[in-house]
């Protein structure tokens, strides 16, 4: 496994997006726990969750509790595992998502997440989505208060613009360590945010990192995927999965990138982790950069563009 950093914490270059283990069509607990254990066996040390990752009404925190149980049952050392959770969204049980980023809610949510995870302090707490009804500075200010209170050790923001990143950075300073936006072979709208994160030294965690390659857990059976793309052709030539190639490409975009592909079974997360050792050639990267499929700009985000490209993934994608 190769490694990257989130703030002062070293983590695996590929994380586990745990959302598929708790939302619609989730696996039973035995398979869910086995999936987390397979990730740990493969060297994954970043697990991404959220209090809103659940299926039915009244299940808030389902995914966080599941992760806590899986870690407690693991036979090996989990002291180096960073569990990153999020607050500010909800699921009323009808398939929809809500947003509540009021300071009062975020503080209560973070405290509840810490209890569910069995943590004295949350290693990385991410504001899940800006709330159009709440001034951004007020929501980010709640993260500042959580940092000062010791409820969380580091803060992240998700689904944000460049302007929101800059404002959060001014408020949080070194307490802000990550940005999590949608970014994939098919969706490249966050190029500017990726470049800015790289410049500011923030980790960039692409959610839904396999867009256009694998179907998301939220897409359902009819979700669109691509076939015969340059990612598939490179994969065939290498004898690896297209998902591995997609994540290797993502990691080559910037040293800030740490993908968190979702997985609902052990084989998927094992494939993801194996991709961390995949190095793509300059010619292969050029072919993948040129791929469009509802993709936007394809310019590289940082100096790692010409360097080796570790990576990983397979299975379902993580939602933002």
Secondary structure as the mmCIF struct_conf table of DSSP 4:
data_model
#
loop_
_struct_conf.conf_type_id
_struct_conf.id
_struct_conf.beg_label_comp_id
_struct_conf.beg_label_asym_id
_struct_conf.beg_label_seq_id
_struct_conf.end_label_comp_id
_struct_conf.end_label_asym_id
_struct_conf.end_label_seq_id
STRN STRN1 UNK A 3 UNK A 6
TURN_TY1_P TURN_TY1_P1 UNK A 7 UNK A 8
STRN STRN2 UNK A 9 UNK A 12
BEND BEND1 UNK A 13 UNK A 13
STRN STRN3 UNK A 14 UNK A 14
STRN STRN4 UNK A 16 UNK A 17
HELX_RH_3T_P HELX_RH_3T_P1 UNK A 19 UNK A 21
TURN_TY1_P TURN_TY1_P2 UNK A 22 UNK A 22
BEND BEND2 UNK A 23 UNK A 23
TURN_TY1_P TURN_TY1_P3 UNK A 24 UNK A 25
HELX_LH_PP_P HELX_LH_PP_P1 UNK A 26 UNK A 28
HELX_RH_AL_P HELX_RH_AL_P1 UNK A 29 UNK A 41
TURN_TY1_P TURN_TY1_P4 UNK A 42 UNK A 43
STRN STRN5 UNK A 46 UNK A 48
TURN_TY1_P TURN_TY1_P5 UNK A 51 UNK A 52
BEND BEND3 UNK A 55 UNK A 56
TURN_TY1_P TURN_TY1_P6 UNK A 57 UNK A 58
TURN_TY1_P TURN_TY1_P7 UNK A 60 UNK A 61
HELX_RH_AL_P HELX_RH_AL_P2 UNK A 62 UNK A 73
BEND BEND4 UNK A 75 UNK A 76
TURN_TY1_P TURN_TY1_P8 UNK A 79 UNK A 80
STRN STRN6 UNK A 82 UNK A 87
BEND BEND5 UNK A 88 UNK A 88
STRN STRN7 UNK A 89 UNK A 90
BEND BEND6 UNK A 93 UNK A 95
STRN STRN8 UNK A 98 UNK A 99
HELX_RH_AL_P HELX_RH_AL_P3 UNK A 103 UNK A 117
TURN_TY1_P TURN_TY1_P9 UNK A 118 UNK A 118
BEND BEND7 UNK A 120 UNK A 121
STRN STRN9 UNK A 122 UNK A 122
BEND BEND8 UNK A 123 UNK A 123
STRN STRN10 UNK A 124 UNK A 127
BEND BEND9 UNK A 129 UNK A 129
TURN_TY1_P TURN_TY1_P10 UNK A 132 UNK A 133
BEND BEND10 UNK A 134 UNK A 134
HELX_RH_AL_P HELX_RH_AL_P4 UNK A 136 UNK A 149
TURN_TY1_P TURN_TY1_P11 UNK A 150 UNK A 150
BEND BEND11 UNK A 151 UNK A 151
STRN STRN11 UNK A 152 UNK A 152
BEND BEND12 UNK A 153 UNK A 153
STRN STRN12 UNK A 155 UNK A 158
BEND BEND13 UNK A 159 UNK A 159
HELX_RH_AL_P HELX_RH_AL_P5 UNK A 162 UNK A 172
HELX_RH_3T_P HELX_RH_3T_P2 UNK A 173 UNK A 175
STRN STRN13 UNK A 176 UNK A 180
STRN STRN14 UNK A 182 UNK A 182
BEND BEND14 UNK A 185 UNK A 186
TURN_TY1_P TURN_TY1_P12 UNK A 189 UNK A 190
HELX_RH_AL_P HELX_RH_AL_P6 UNK A 191 UNK A 200
TURN_TY1_P TURN_TY1_P13 UNK A 201 UNK A 201
STRN STRN15 UNK A 203 UNK A 204
STRN STRN16 UNK A 207 UNK A 207
BEND BEND15 UNK A 208 UNK A 208
TURN_TY1_P TURN_TY1_P14 UNK A 209 UNK A 213
BEND BEND16 UNK A 214 UNK A 214
TURN_TY1_P TURN_TY1_P15 UNK A 217 UNK A 219
TURN_TY1_P TURN_TY1_P16 UNK A 221 UNK A 222
BEND BEND17 UNK A 228 UNK A 229
HELX_RH_AL_P HELX_RH_AL_P7 UNK A 230 UNK A 238
TURN_TY1_P TURN_TY1_P17 UNK A 239 UNK A 239
BEND BEND18 UNK A 240 UNK A 240
HELX_RH_AL_P HELX_RH_AL_P8 UNK A 242 UNK A 253
TURN_TY1_P TURN_TY1_P18 UNK A 255 UNK A 256
STRN STRN17 UNK A 257 UNK A 257
STRN STRN18 UNK A 259 UNK A 259
STRN STRN19 UNK A 262 UNK A 262
BEND BEND19 UNK A 264 UNK A 265
HELX_RH_AL_P HELX_RH_AL_P9 UNK A 266 UNK A 274
HELX_RH_3T_P HELX_RH_3T_P3 UNK A 275 UNK A 277
HELX_RH_AL_P HELX_RH_AL_P10 UNK A 282 UNK A 289
TURN_TY1_P TURN_TY1_P19 UNK A 290 UNK A 290
BEND BEND20 UNK A 293 UNK A 294
BEND BEND21 UNK A 302 UNK A 302
HELX_RH_3T_P HELX_RH_3T_P4 UNK A 303 UNK A 306
BEND BEND22 UNK A 307 UNK A 307
BEND BEND23 UNK A 315 UNK A 315
HELX_LH_PP_P HELX_LH_PP_P2 UNK A 316 UNK A 319
#
